[in-house]
Amino acid sequence: WGADKVAGFFTAADYSTGGTGEVIVQVKQGELVADIGNNLFRQDVVKSAKAFVDAATESPEGRNIQPGSYKLRKQMRAKDALSALLNLENKVAMRVTIQEGLSYKGTFTLLEKATKIPTSEFEAAAADPVSLGVPEFWFQRNDGKPVEKSLEGFLFPATYEFEPGFTAKSILETMVFRFNREMEGLDFINRVQKERQISPFEALIVASLAQVESGNIDDLGKVARVAYNRAYKKSMPLQFDVTANYWLIKQGKPSKSSSNLTDAELNDAGNPYNTGPSSKGLPAGPISNPGKAALMGAMDPVPGDWVYFVAVDKSGHSAFAVTDAEHVANIRKSCAAGVLTGSVCQ
């Protein structure tokens, strides 16, 4: 409890009112109750640090104060200050949830709405991914294809709380830090190099493709397997429509449904993310920011020889096929279920 660190420890003076005015108090990770008490005393929230320590000692929840910034009053009774710190409604933080599969542009748009920071500031901060904490080694691949060095793929989707004073740069740094921590926890970097014999960047690309192409979490590992089979085992073009849409969005154009994409858009030689009939291998970089399940699917894909898949129900589940005949049969199922429509069903 660090009682010996308490300022004015032998004076347990306490205010007798509920407080006045307003002050923001920060509780840092790892701080002792005594540290918190001293900070409250310095900011005139409590009359003595000892009064706060006493209140925390007497309360069964006194050890449960969580790190963060809190809105309190000045000149509060110590027990009221403790209650305020235990009430998360007093926490001052910008809370925002970033869902899986958003592109960096989609992420910046969501962050602009939540934080009121213009997307232009996020774009500027994202110009140098390494300066935000992405290790340089990530931008290497073993397949001989050029690398698109961007922040795409490295903004880990999760719910974040950003403390007062945040900037576009600090927000992106926090998200990259979370990405690095998740990668370490999964042992992603070592496993994909050892088990898949590919660079971590290539596996991240596959995770990003699976995240967008899969309509259901159950299929993430299978979609990843299809990508690996087509790109590495069969030397087939991926032919994932989502990469054409990603290029449209990256150029500031609206996305289209698969049925509305033109042949020129699906096989654009000027698109570094092209996976159309004339392409080979994986695109230049990730096309989304994949979540943990997609990363695990790319790291440990479901065993199988599939090279085709198509959504066959309204829940987003796909049917997977090895042969053309199997794939045609699955397309018929999709048409019968009303998932696919148009000329492909005629």
C-alpha positions in Angstrom: 0.0 0.0 0.0 3.0 2.3 0.3 1.7 4.1 3.4 5.2 5.5 4.1 5.1 7.5 0.9 1.9 9.4 1.9 2.3 13.2 2.2 1.3 14.4 5.6 0.7 10.8 6.7 0.2 11.6 10.4 -2.4 14.3 9.6 -5.7 12.7 8.6 -7.5 16.0 7.9 -10.6 15.6 5.7 -13.0 18.0 4.0 -16.5 17.9 5.2 -18.3 18.8 1.9 -19.1 17.0 -1.3 -16.7 19.3 -3.2 -16.8 22.1 -5.6 -15.6 22.9 -9.1 -14.0 20.3 -11.4 -10.6 18.8 -11.9 -9.2 16.0 -14.0 -7.2 13.4 -12.1 -5.0 10.8 -13.8 -4.4 7.4 -12.3 -1.5 5.7 -13.9 -0.9 2.0 -14.4 0.8 0.4 -11.3 0.2 3.3 -8.9 -0.3 2.5 -5.3 -3.2 3.8 -3.3 -0.7 6.1 -1.6 0.4 7.5 -4.9 -3.2 8.2 -5.9 -3.7 9.9 -2.5 -0.7 12.1 -2.9 -1.9 13.1 -6.3 -5.4 13.9 -5.0 -3.8 16.0 -2.2 -1.6 17.9 -4.7 -4.7 18.8 -6.8 -6.7 19.8 -3.7 -9.3 17.0 -4.2 -8.7 15.7 -0.7 -7.5 17.6 2.4 -4.9 14.9 3.2 -3.5 11.9 1.4 -3.9 9.9 4.7 -7.6 10.5 4.7 -7.8 8.9 1.3 -5.6 6.0 2.2 -7.8 5.4 5.3 -11.0 5.5 3.2 -9.4 3.0 0.7 -8.3 0.7 3.5 -11.7 0.6 5.0 -13.4 -0.1 1.7 -13.5 -3.7 0.3 -13.2 -2.1 -3.2 -10.3 0.2 -2.2 -7.8 -1.7 -4.3 -10.0 -1.8 -7.5 -9.3 1.7 -8.8 -8.5 1.4 -12.5 -6.0 3.4 -14.5 -7.3 6.3 -16.5 -8.4 9.9 -16.3 -11.3 10.9 -14.0 -13.5 13.9 -13.6 -13.6 14.8 -9.9 -14.4 17.9 -7.7 -12.0 19.8 -5.6 -12.3 19.7 -1.8 -14.2 16.4 -1.5 -14.5 14.1 1.4 -12.0 11.3 1.0 -14.6 8.6 0.9 -16.5 10.6 -1.8 -13.3 10.9 -3.8 -12.8 7.1 -3.5 -16.4 6.5 -4.6 -15.9 8.8 -7.6 -12.8 6.9 -8.7 -14.6 3.6 -8.5 -17.4 4.9 -10.6 -16.4 4.4 -14.2 -19.0 7.0 -15.3 -16.5 9.6 -14.1 -13.8 8.2 -16.4 -12.9 10.7 -19.0 -11.9 8.9 -22.2 -12.9 8.7 -25.8 -14.2 5.1 -26.3 -14.4 3.8 -29.9 -14.8 0.4 -31.3 -13.0 -0.5 -34.6 -14.6 -3.5 -36.2 -12.7 -6.2 -38.1 -12.2 -5.8 -41.8 -12.2 -2.0 -42.2 -9.6 -0.5 -44.5 -7.4 2.2 -43.1 -9.5 4.7 -44.9 -12.6 3.3 -43.3 -10.9 3.3 -39.9 -9.9 6.9 -40.3 -13.5 7.9 -41.2 -14.8 6.2 -38.1 -12.1 7.8 -35.9 -12.9 11.2 -37.4 -16.6 10.8 -36.3 -15.6 9.7 -32.8 -12.8 12.1 -32.1 -13.5 15.1 -34.4 -9.9 14.9 -35.7 -10.0 15.3 -39.5 -9.1 12.3 -41.6 -6.4 14.4 -43.2 -4.5 14.4 -39.9 -4.7 10.6 -39.7 -3.6 10.3 -43.3 -0.6 12.6 -42.5 0.3 10.6 -39.4 0.0 7.3 -41.3 2.6 8.3 -43.9 5.4 6.6 -42.1 4.2 3.3 -40.5 7.6 2.6 -39.0 7.5 5.9 -37.0 4.2 4.7 -35.5 5.8 1.5 -34.3 5.5 -1.0 -37.1 8.8 -2.9 -37.2 10.7 -2.4 -40.5 11.0 -6.2 -41.0 7.3 -6.4 -41.7 7.8 -4.9 -45.1 9.5 -7.8 -46.6 8.2 -10.7 -48.6 9.6 -14.0 -49.9 7.6 -14.2 -53.2 9.6 -11.6 -55.0 6.7 -9.2 -55.4 7.0 -5.5 -54.5 5.8 -4.4 -51.1 3.2 -1.6 -50.7 4.5 0.0 -47.5 1.5 1.4 -45.7 -0.3 1.2 -42.4 -3.0 -1.1 -43.9 -3.2 -4.3 -41.8 -1.5 -2.9 -38.8 -4.4 -1.1 -37.1 -5.7 -3.8 -34.8 -9.5 -3.9 -34.6 -10.7 -3.6 -30.9 -12.4 -1.3 -28.5 -10.1 1.5 -27.4 -10.2 4.2 -24.7 -8.2 7.3 -25.6 -7.2 9.6 -22.8 -7.6 13.4 -23.0 -5.0 15.0 -25.1 -5.0 12.3 -27.8 -3.8 13.2 -31.3 -4.1 11.4 -34.6 -0.5 10.1 -34.1 -1.0 8.9 -30.6 -4.2 7.1 -31.5 -2.5 5.3 -34.4 0.5 4.5 -32.2 -1.9 2.9 -29.7 -3.5 0.7 -32.3 -0.1 -0.4 -33.7 1.1 -1.2 -30.2 -2.0 -3.4 -29.8 -1.2 -5.1 -33.1 2.4 -5.8 -32.1 1.2 -7.2 -28.7 -1.4 -9.5 -30.4 1.3 -10.7 -32.9 3.6 -11.6 -30.0 0.8 -13.4 -28.1 -0.1 -15.5 -31.2 3.6 -16.1 -32.0 2.4 -15.2 -35.5 5.8 -14.1 -36.9 7.7 -17.3 -36.0 4.9 -19.7 -36.8 4.1 -18.5 -40.3 7.8 -18.4 -41.3 8.3 -21.9 -39.9 5.0 -23.6 -40.7 3.9 -21.8 -43.9 7.4 -21.0 -45.2 6.3 -17.4 -46.1 7.0 -14.0 -44.7 4.8 -12.5 -42.0 3.7 -9.8 -44.4 2.4 -12.4 -46.9 0.4 -14.1 -44.1 -1.0 -10.7 -43.0 -2.2 -10.2 -46.6 -3.9 -13.5 -46.6 -5.6 -12.7 -43.2 -6.8 -9.4 -44.6 -8.2 -11.1 -47.7 -10.0 -13.8 -45.7 -11.4 -11.1 -43.3 -13.1 -9.3 -46.2 -14.0 -12.3 -48.4 -15.4 -14.5 -45.6 -19.0 -13.9 -44.7 -18.8 -15.9 -41.5 -16.2 -16.4 -38.8 -16.4 -20.2 -39.3 -15.0 -19.9 -42.8 -12.0 -17.7 -42.2 -9.5 -20.6 -42.0 -10.9 -22.2 -45.1 -10.8 -19.0 -47.2 -7.2 -18.5 -46.1 -6.5 -22.1 -47.3 -8.0 -21.3 -50.7 -5.7 -18.2 -50.9 -2.7 -20.3 -50.1 -3.6 -23.1 -52.5 -4.2 -20.7 -55.4 -1.2 -18.5 -54.8 1.4 -21.0 -53.8 0.3 -24.5 -54.5 -1.5 -24.2 -57.9 -0.1 -20.9 -59.2 -3.6 -19.8 -60.0 -4.8 -16.2 -59.9 -6.7 -15.5 -56.7 -9.6 -13.8 -58.5 -10.9 -12.2 -55.3 -13.3 -9.4 -56.3 -12.6 -7.5 -53.1 -9.1 -6.5 -54.3 -10.7 -4.6 -57.3 -13.0 -2.8 -54.9 -10.1 -2.0 -52.6 -8.3 -0.3 -55.4 -11.3 1.7 -56.3 -11.7 2.9 -52.6 -7.9 3.6 -52.4 -8.3 6.0 -55.4 -11.2 7.7 -53.7 -13.9 6.1 -55.8 -17.0 4.3 -54.5 -17.0 0.6 -54.1 -19.3 -1.6 -56.2 -21.1 -4.9 -55.8 -19.3 -7.8 -57.4 -21.9 -8.0 -60.2 -21.3 -4.4 -61.1 -17.5 -4.6 -61.4 -16.3 -4.4 -65.0 -13.9 -6.8 -66.6 -11.4 -3.9 -66.9 -11.7 -3.3 -63.1 -11.4 -6.9 -62.2 -8.2 -7.3 -64.4 -6.6 -3.9 -64.2 -2.9 -4.3 -64.9 -2.3 -0.9 -63.3 -3.8 -2.1 -60.0 -1.0 -3.4 -57.7 -3.7 -5.2 -55.8 -5.1 -6.9 -58.9 -5.9 -10.6 -58.5 -7.8 -11.0 -61.8 -7.2 -13.7 -64.4 -3.9 -12.2 -65.6 -2.4 -11.8 -62.1 -0.2 -14.1 -60.1 0.2 -14.5 -56.4 -0.9 -12.2 -53.6 -1.6 -8.5 -54.0 0.9 -5.7 -53.1 -0.3 -5.5 -49.5 -3.1 -6.1 -47.0 -6.5 -4.8 -48.1 -8.1 -4.5 -44.6 -7.2 -4.7 -40.9 -7.9 -8.3 -39.9 -9.0 -9.4 -36.4 -7.6 -12.1 -34.2 -9.7 -14.9 -35.7 -8.6 -14.0 -39.3 -5.0 -13.8 -38.2 -5.3 -17.3 -36.6 -6.9 -18.6 -39.8 -4.0 -17.3 -41.9 -1.5 -18.7 -39.4 -3.2 -22.1 -39.0 -5.6 -22.6 -42.0 -8.0 -25.5 -42.2 -6.4 -28.4 -44.1 -7.9 -28.9 -47.6 -7.3 -28.8 -51.3 -10.0 -26.3 -52.1 -9.5 -23.7 -54.8 -13.0 -22.3 -55.0 -15.7 -21.0 -52.6 -19.0 -19.3 -52.9 -21.5 -18.1 -50.3 -24.5 -20.4 -50.2 -26.8 -19.0 -47.5 -28.0 -15.6 -46.2 -25.8 -16.1 -43.0 -22.7 -15.8 -45.1 -21.5 -19.4 -45.0 -19.6 -20.6 -48.0 -19.3 -23.9 -49.8 -15.8 -24.9 -50.8 -14.8 -26.9 -53.8 -11.7 -28.7 -55.3 -13.0 -29.2 -58.9 -14.8 -27.0 -61.4 -17.8 -29.4 -61.3 -18.1 -29.1 -57.5 -17.9 -25.3 -57.8 -20.6 -25.2 -60.4 -22.8 -27.3 -58.2 -22.2 -24.9 -55.3 -23.1 -22.0 -57.5 -26.4 -23.6 -58.3 -27.0 -24.0 -54.5 -26.2 -20.3 -54.0 -28.6 -19.3 -56.8 -31.3 -21.5 -55.4 -30.9 -19.9 -52.0 -31.1 -16.4 -53.6 -27.6 -15.5 -52.6 -26.3 -15.2 -56.2 -28.5 -13.7 -58.8 -28.1 -12.5 -62.4 -26.5 -14.1 -65.4 -24.4 -16.5 -63.3 -27.6 -18.2 -62.3 -29.0 -18.6 -65.8 
